[in-house]
Amino acid sequence: MTETIELSIESRYEFVDMVASISRDAAGRIGFDEDTSGWIELAVREAIINAIKHGNKSQEGKGVDVKFEIGAEALSVYVRDHGEGFDYGRLPDPLDPGNLLNPTGRGIFFMRTFMDEVEYSSHPEGGSVVRMYKGKRPS
């Protein structure tokens, strides 16, 4: 059985903590340990901040849609902005020696590091969607 939580927020940074709190709660429902729940929360924070800053260009009139799918053994999180989208292939590699001091691209690097899967797509009605997936490891 899967539980779904969906919400829409305005493109305002003060909502990041609220969504992050929901992600920690969702991770806890599945039984992720405290450390893993914290890494999931960080990945969700980064996705929300990217949607506000880069996707919606911080325009308060544009929203960010978030969906959590909480399964027995996995968590999927979808974050959609309502901006113009971006070219995923043009993201700088934050580990390239020329980019080590460049803060751009760090959020996506964190998302890819802390989650099992991170995928990007364009939404048919506009904007970008990032899907993040984290499965439980057998103990």
C-alpha positions as CSV (number, residue, x, y, z in Angstrom):
1,M,0.0,0.0,0.0
2,T,1.3,3.5,-0.9
3,E,0.4,6.7,1.0
4,T,0.6,9.9,-1.0
5,I,1.1,13.4,0.3
6,E,0.7,16.3,-2.2
7,L,1.2,20.0,-1.6
8,S,1.7,23.2,-3.5
9,I,3.7,26.1,-2.2
10,E,4.5,29.6,-3.4
11,S,8.0,30.3,-4.6
12,R,9.1,31.5,-1.2
13,Y,12.1,30.2,0.7
14,E,10.3,30.3,4.0
15,F,8.3,27.2,2.9
16,V,11.4,25.1,2.4
17,D,11.6,24.1,6.1
18,M,7.9,23.0,6.1
19,V,8.5,20.7,3.1
20,A,11.7,19.4,4.6
21,S,9.9,18.5,7.8
22,I,7.3,16.5,5.8
23,S,10.1,14.7,4.0
24,R,11.7,13.7,7.3
25,D,8.3,12.5,8.6
26,A,7.7,10.5,5.4
27,A,11.2,8.9,5.7
28,G,10.5,8.0,9.3
29,R,7.2,6.3,8.4
30,I,9.1,3.9,6.2
31,G,11.6,3.2,8.9
32,F,14.7,4.9,7.5
33,D,17.3,5.6,10.3
34,E,18.0,9.1,11.5
35,D,21.0,9.6,9.3
36,T,19.3,8.4,6.1
37,S,16.2,10.5,7.0
38,G,18.5,13.6,7.3
39,W,20.1,12.9,3.9
40,I,16.7,12.6,2.3
41,E,15.6,15.8,3.9
42,L,18.7,17.6,2.5
43,A,18.0,16.2,-1.0
44,V,14.4,17.5,-0.8
45,R,15.6,20.9,0.5
46,E,17.9,21.2,-2.5
47,A,15.2,20.2,-5.0
48,I,12.8,22.8,-3.5
49,I,15.4,25.5,-3.5
50,N,16.4,24.7,-7.1
51,A,12.7,24.8,-8.2
52,I,12.2,28.2,-6.6
53,K,15.6,29.8,-7.6
54,H,16.3,28.3,-11.0
55,G,13.0,26.9,-12.2
56,N,10.6,29.7,-11.2
57,K,13.3,32.4,-11.0
58,S,12.0,33.3,-7.5
59,Q,8.7,34.7,-9.0
60,E,6.2,34.4,-6.1
61,G,3.3,34.0,-8.6
62,K,4.7,30.7,-9.7
63,G,4.2,27.6,-7.5
64,V,6.2,24.5,-6.6
65,D,4.3,21.2,-6.5
66,V,5.6,18.4,-4.3
67,K,4.4,14.8,-4.1
68,F,5.6,12.2,-1.7
69,E,4.8,8.6,-2.4
70,I,5.4,6.6,0.7
71,G,5.6,2.8,0.2
72,A,6.5,0.0,2.5
73,E,10.1,-0.2,1.3
74,A,10.7,3.1,-0.6
75,L,10.1,6.8,-0.8
76,S,9.6,8.7,-4.1
77,V,9.5,12.5,-4.1
78,Y,8.4,14.6,-7.1
79,V,9.2,18.3,-7.2
80,R,7.8,20.4,-10.1
81,D,8.4,24.0,-10.8
82,H,6.3,26.2,-13.2
83,G,9.2,27.9,-14.9
84,E,10.8,27.5,-18.3
85,G,12.8,24.4,-17.4
86,F,16.5,23.8,-18.0
87,D,18.8,21.7,-20.0
88,Y,20.0,18.9,-17.7
89,G,22.9,18.0,-19.9
90,R,24.4,21.4,-19.4
91,L,24.9,21.1,-15.7
92,P,28.5,21.6,-14.6
93,D,30.3,18.8,-12.9
94,P,30.9,20.0,-9.4
95,L,33.9,17.6,-9.0
96,D,35.7,18.9,-12.0
97,P,38.8,20.7,-10.7
98,G,37.7,23.9,-12.4
99,N,34.4,23.9,-10.6
100,L,35.6,22.9,-7.1
101,L,35.1,26.5,-5.7
102,N,31.9,27.1,-7.8
103,P,28.7,26.7,-5.7
104,T,26.6,26.0,-8.9
105,G,25.6,22.4,-9.3
106,R,26.2,21.4,-5.6
107,G,22.5,20.9,-4.9
108,I,22.0,18.4,-7.7
109,F,25.2,16.7,-6.7
110,F,23.8,16.3,-3.2
111,M,20.5,15.0,-4.5
112,R,22.3,12.4,-6.7
113,T,24.6,11.4,-3.8
114,F,21.9,10.9,-1.1
115,M,19.1,9.4,-3.2
116,D,19.2,6.1,-5.1
117,E,17.7,7.6,-8.3
118,V,17.3,11.2,-9.5
119,E,15.6,11.8,-12.8
120,Y,14.6,15.0,-14.6
121,S,11.8,15.6,-17.1
122,S,9.8,18.4,-18.6
123,H,6.2,18.6,-17.5
124,P,3.7,18.7,-20.4
125,E,2.1,21.8,-19.0
126,G,5.4,23.6,-18.6
127,G,8.2,23.5,-16.0
128,S,10.5,20.8,-14.9
129,V,10.0,17.8,-12.7
130,V,12.6,16.1,-10.6
131,R,11.9,12.6,-9.3
132,M,13.9,11.3,-6.4
133,Y,13.8,7.7,-5.2
134,K,15.2,6.1,-2.0
135,G,14.7,2.4,-1.2
136,K,15.3,0.7,2.1
137,R,18.4,-1.5,2.3
138,P,17.9,-5.0,3.8
139,S,19.2,-5.1,7.4
